Amino acid sequence: MKFHFAPVQGHTDAPYRHYHHKVYGNDLTYYTPFIRLEEGKLRKRDIKDFTSSLNSEAINIPQIIFRDEKELVALVDLMKQQEVTRLDLNMGCPFPLQTGHGRGAATVANESLAKAVKKIITDNQDINFSVKIRLGMTAPDEWQVLLPYLNDTHISHLAVHPRVARQQYSGELYLDQFNDILTQSVNPVVYNGEIHTPQDVQRISSLFPNIEGIMVGRGLLGRPSLINEVTSGNEWPREKRLETMLKFHQQLLNHYTEELCGDSQIISKIKPFWEYAEDEIGRKAWKAIKKAGNIAKYHSAVALITQQ
Ligand SMILES: Cc1cc2nc3c(=O)[nH]c(=O)nc-3n(C[C@H](O)[C@H](O)[C@H](O)COP(=O)(O)O)c2cc1C
């Protein structure tokens, strides 16, 4: 079973990925949050993220988002100029700002784009492509438009979050549709969605023994040791999980303190670290962290984590 750390915009940037790998040292595959064209070019901050020297130790795959063949071709060309050898195609983002322009989940049922996706993958054998999808925008069987085209080419895997865009990030998971994709895909399939505990990993692995891997987003942000616990076969006691998470947090905070200017910049970069960790660190600390308006209050709030 292969494990993937799902890209999460605003969280899994290069420093986060690097220090996660440094502290937890597992063989997860990491992804950049989606990279898009702006006025026909790559944004400087996206280039900085995927070319950062912080990416050198783990597997880091850049991800692009596009709305039509023109954008797709332009992005792939620009990424080739940056000498990328692996590329993930975002065909699942549900943010209305992206889907409203025809990107992300809005691409799943776009047949002319599906043809272009197949062509670009087939024409660029020097790049190892993967694709990340949702089931569709509103109907959970929209993927049926895209899948035959992916089946006609070779990708390293197809990661599937079995929801539609309308649901955003909550609600029913269409596991029956996921199973249909798993059965019909000639390419390896990776499951993604609502994995929070080692038991969730076990449940999905036994429900779908033919998956190639599991991709975890919010579950790993809230419990960064999750995959270590799964691969070692031992659930870590809460004290060990918190102690290690605090070590990870400290390294990331040191990095931001060196890189950024001023407490407010540092606080706004580090606070999201805890966004999905309420269950892990307790409500009191979590609320205090959210409220902290300066660095001294932030440190006191973080100290509450081990006092509870
Ligand atoms: C705030 C936020 C930002 C996200 N950004 C991205 C992104 O840049 N690219 C992407 O493919 N998915 C993105 N996702 C989706 C996640 O990668 C993942 O598919 C989703 O959270 C479901 O998995 P999970 O239940 O394990 O979190 C984002 C999700 C959230 C909540």
The ligand as an ORCA input file, in Angstrom:
! r2SCAN-3c Opt
* xyz 0 1
  C      -8.610     24.049      2.347
  C      -8.392     22.955      1.334
  C      -7.513     23.163      0.267
  C      -7.313     22.158     -0.697
  N      -6.427     22.367     -1.728
  C      -6.247     21.397     -2.665
  C      -5.327     21.551     -3.762
  O      -4.621     22.573     -3.892
  N      -5.240     20.552     -4.658
  C      -5.983     19.395     -4.551
  O      -5.874     18.518     -5.379
  N      -6.832     19.222     -3.523
  C      -6.969     20.176     -2.587
  N      -7.806     19.946     -1.539
  C      -8.492     18.639     -1.439
  C      -7.651     17.621     -0.649
  O      -6.460     17.302     -1.347
  C      -8.447     16.327     -0.411
  O      -8.801     15.789     -1.660
  C      -9.717     16.557      0.397
  O      -9.438     17.334      1.549
  C     -10.363     15.227      0.812
  O      -9.441     14.428      1.503
  P      -9.392     14.370      3.122
  O     -10.773     13.967      3.592
  O      -8.339     13.345      3.429
  O      -9.038     15.729      3.613
  C      -8.008     20.925     -0.566
  C      -8.847     20.724      0.518
  C      -9.042     21.698      1.465
  C      -9.961     21.417      2.643
*
